[in-house]
Amino acid sequence: MPRYEFRCRTCEDTFEVSRPMAESSAPADCPAGHADTVKLLSAVAVGGTSSAPAPSGGGCCGGGGCC
């Protein structure tokens, strides 16, 4: 189940809530009981290596003469 991060505007606490994706935009009360919260955008880390070779020459602005 996905976890969503929220911040309380009243006490400025940051907390996480686990819920189904269908309820991702539902409001959440902070652990201290305050209702004035905002859902934070989470940065997704994508790492790894690519098996595709880096482009070289040719194409627009890559030495192809179109610029």
mmCIF file of the C-alpha atoms, coordinates in Angstrom:
data_MODEL
# 
_entry.id   MODEL 
# 
loop_
_atom_site.group_PDB 
_atom_site.id 
_atom_site.type_symbol 
_atom_site.label_atom_id 
_atom_site.label_alt_id 
_atom_site.label_comp_id 
_atom_site.label_asym_id 
_atom_site.label_entity_id 
_atom_site.label_seq_id 
_atom_site.pdbx_PDB_ins_code 
_atom_site.Cartn_x 
_atom_site.Cartn_y 
_atom_site.Cartn_z 
_atom_site.occupancy 
_atom_site.B_iso_or_equiv 
_atom_site.pdbx_formal_charge 
_atom_site.auth_seq_id 
_atom_site.auth_comp_id 
_atom_site.auth_asym_id 
_atom_site.auth_atom_id 
_atom_site.pdbx_PDB_model_num 
ATOM 1  C CA . MET A 1 1  ? 0.000  0.000  0.000   1.00 0.00 ? 1  MET A CA 1 
ATOM 2  C CA . PRO A 1 2  ? 1.429  3.419  -0.940  1.00 0.00 ? 2  PRO A CA 1 
ATOM 3  C CA . ARG A 1 3  ? 2.536  5.881  1.732   1.00 0.00 ? 3  ARG A CA 1 
ATOM 4  C CA . TYR A 1 4  ? 1.742  9.580  1.439   1.00 0.00 ? 4  TYR A CA 1 
ATOM 5  C CA . GLU A 1 5  ? 3.552  12.346 3.293   1.00 0.00 ? 5  GLU A CA 1 
ATOM 6  C CA . PHE A 1 6  ? 1.633  15.218 4.878   1.00 0.00 ? 6  PHE A CA 1 
ATOM 7  C CA . ARG A 1 7  ? 2.605  18.343 6.814   1.00 0.00 ? 7  ARG A CA 1 
ATOM 8  C CA . CYS A 1 8  ? 0.466  19.930 9.514   1.00 0.00 ? 8  CYS A CA 1 
ATOM 9  C CA . ARG A 1 9  ? 0.106  23.684 9.080   1.00 0.00 ? 9  ARG A CA 1 
ATOM 10 C CA . THR A 1 10 ? -0.771 24.117 12.762  1.00 0.00 ? 10 THR A CA 1 
ATOM 11 C CA . CYS A 1 11 ? 2.137  22.315 14.495  1.00 0.00 ? 11 CYS A CA 1 
ATOM 12 C CA . GLU A 1 12 ? 4.405  21.926 11.406  1.00 0.00 ? 12 GLU A CA 1 
ATOM 13 C CA . ASP A 1 13 ? 4.814  18.200 12.047  1.00 0.00 ? 13 ASP A CA 1 
ATOM 14 C CA . THR A 1 14 ? 5.487  15.958 9.022   1.00 0.00 ? 14 THR A CA 1 
ATOM 15 C CA . PHE A 1 15 ? 3.867  12.523 9.020   1.00 0.00 ? 15 PHE A CA 1 
ATOM 16 C CA . GLU A 1 16 ? 3.058  9.639  6.668   1.00 0.00 ? 16 GLU A CA 1 
ATOM 17 C CA . VAL A 1 17 ? -0.231 7.887  5.973   1.00 0.00 ? 17 VAL A CA 1 
ATOM 18 C CA . SER A 1 18 ? -0.617 4.483  4.295   1.00 0.00 ? 18 SER A CA 1 
ATOM 19 C CA . ARG A 1 19 ? -3.742 4.271  2.154   1.00 0.00 ? 19 ARG A CA 1 
ATOM 20 C CA . PRO A 1 20 ? -4.962 2.902  -1.182  1.00 0.00 ? 20 PRO A CA 1 
ATOM 21 C CA . MET A 1 21 ? -4.219 4.975  -4.285  1.00 0.00 ? 21 MET A CA 1 
ATOM 22 C CA . ALA A 1 22 ? -7.959 5.580  -4.720  1.00 0.00 ? 22 ALA A CA 1 
ATOM 23 C CA . GLU A 1 23 ? -7.832 7.594  -1.470  1.00 0.00 ? 23 GLU A CA 1 
ATOM 24 C CA . SER A 1 24 ? -4.585 9.452  -2.233  1.00 0.00 ? 24 SER A CA 1 
ATOM 25 C CA . SER A 1 25 ? -6.216 12.882 -2.329  1.00 0.00 ? 25 SER A CA 1 
ATOM 26 C CA . ALA A 1 26 ? -8.320 12.431 0.820   1.00 0.00 ? 26 ALA A CA 1 
ATOM 27 C CA . PRO A 1 27 ? -7.444 14.799 3.689   1.00 0.00 ? 27 PRO A CA 1 
ATOM 28 C CA . ALA A 1 28 ? -5.559 13.476 6.724   1.00 0.00 ? 28 ALA A CA 1 
ATOM 29 C CA . ASP A 1 29 ? -5.509 14.724 10.313  1.00 0.00 ? 29 ASP A CA 1 
ATOM 30 C CA . CYS A 1 30 ? -2.080 15.026 11.924  1.00 0.00 ? 30 CYS A CA 1 
ATOM 31 C CA . PRO A 1 31 ? -1.216 12.723 14.851  1.00 0.00 ? 31 PRO A CA 1 
ATOM 32 C CA . ALA A 1 32 ? -1.874 15.647 17.241  1.00 0.00 ? 32 ALA A CA 1 
ATOM 33 C CA . GLY A 1 33 ? -5.446 15.901 15.890  1.00 0.00 ? 33 GLY A CA 1 
ATOM 34 C CA . HIS A 1 34 ? -5.121 19.038 13.765  1.00 0.00 ? 34 HIS A CA 1 
ATOM 35 C CA . ALA A 1 35 ? -7.099 19.016 10.520  1.00 0.00 ? 35 ALA A CA 1 
ATOM 36 C CA . ASP A 1 36 ? -5.197 21.773 8.662   1.00 0.00 ? 36 ASP A CA 1 
ATOM 37 C CA . THR A 1 37 ? -2.769 19.567 6.734   1.00 0.00 ? 37 THR A CA 1 
ATOM 38 C CA . VAL A 1 38 ? -1.308 19.575 3.253   1.00 0.00 ? 38 VAL A CA 1 
ATOM 39 C CA . LYS A 1 39 ? -0.128 16.612 1.175   1.00 0.00 ? 39 LYS A CA 1 
ATOM 40 C CA . LEU A 1 40 ? 3.527  16.932 0.181   1.00 0.00 ? 40 LEU A CA 1 
ATOM 41 C CA . LEU A 1 41 ? 4.935  16.032 -3.200  1.00 0.00 ? 41 LEU A CA 1 
ATOM 42 C CA . SER A 1 42 ? 7.386  13.201 -2.910  1.00 0.00 ? 42 SER A CA 1 
ATOM 43 C CA . ALA A 1 43 ? 10.517 13.027 -5.007  1.00 0.00 ? 43 ALA A CA 1 
ATOM 44 C CA . VAL A 1 44 ? 10.927 9.631  -6.607  1.00 0.00 ? 44 VAL A CA 1 
ATOM 45 C CA . ALA A 1 45 ? 14.490 8.444  -6.920  1.00 0.00 ? 45 ALA A CA 1 
ATOM 46 C CA . VAL A 1 46 ? 15.136 6.598  -10.141 1.00 0.00 ? 46 VAL A CA 1 
ATOM 47 C CA . GLY A 1 47 ? 18.542 5.072  -10.476 1.00 0.00 ? 47 GLY A CA 1 
ATOM 48 C CA . GLY A 1 48 ? 20.334 2.356  -12.268 1.00 0.00 ? 48 GLY A CA 1 
ATOM 49 C CA . THR A 1 49 ? 22.177 2.005  -15.469 1.00 0.00 ? 49 THR A CA 1 
ATOM 50 C CA . SER A 1 50 ? 20.998 2.153  -19.019 1.00 0.00 ? 50 SER A CA 1 
ATOM 51 C CA . SER A 1 51 ? 21.918 -0.390 -21.623 1.00 0.00 ? 51 SER A CA 1 
ATOM 52 C CA . ALA A 1 52 ? 21.303 2.096  -24.440 1.00 0.00 ? 52 ALA A CA 1 
ATOM 53 C CA . PRO A 1 53 ? 24.415 3.773  -25.835 1.00 0.00 ? 53 PRO A CA 1 
ATOM 54 C CA . ALA A 1 54 ? 24.779 7.533  -25.499 1.00 0.00 ? 54 ALA A CA 1 
ATOM 55 C CA . PRO A 1 55 ? 23.869 9.430  -28.681 1.00 0.00 ? 55 PRO A CA 1 
ATOM 56 C CA . SER A 1 56 ? 26.777 10.734 -30.706 1.00 0.00 ? 56 SER A CA 1 
ATOM 57 C CA . GLY A 1 57 ? 26.866 12.994 -33.725 1.00 0.00 ? 57 GLY A CA 1 
ATOM 58 C CA . GLY A 1 58 ? 24.074 13.350 -36.265 1.00 0.00 ? 58 GLY A CA 1 
ATOM 59 C CA . GLY A 1 59 ? 20.655 14.719 -35.402 1.00 0.00 ? 59 GLY A CA 1 
ATOM 60 C CA . CYS A 1 60 ? 19.714 18.294 -34.646 1.00 0.00 ? 60 CYS A CA 1 
ATOM 61 C CA . CYS A 1 61 ? 22.323 20.210 -32.617 1.00 0.00 ? 61 CYS A CA 1 
ATOM 62 C CA . GLY A 1 62 ? 24.383 17.061 -32.375 1.00 0.00 ? 62 GLY A CA 1 
ATOM 63 C CA . GLY A 1 63 ? 26.587 17.875 -35.317 1.00 0.00 ? 63 GLY A CA 1 
ATOM 64 C CA . GLY A 1 64 ? 23.934 17.308 -37.976 1.00 0.00 ? 64 GLY A CA 1 
ATOM 65 C CA . GLY A 1 65 ? 24.035 20.833 -39.311 1.00 0.00 ? 65 GLY A CA 1 
ATOM 66 C CA . CYS A 1 66 ? 20.460 21.897 -38.514 1.00 0.00 ? 66 CYS A CA 1 
ATOM 67 C CA . CYS A 1 67 ? 21.387 24.545 -35.925 1.00 0.00 ? 67 CYS A CA 1 
# 
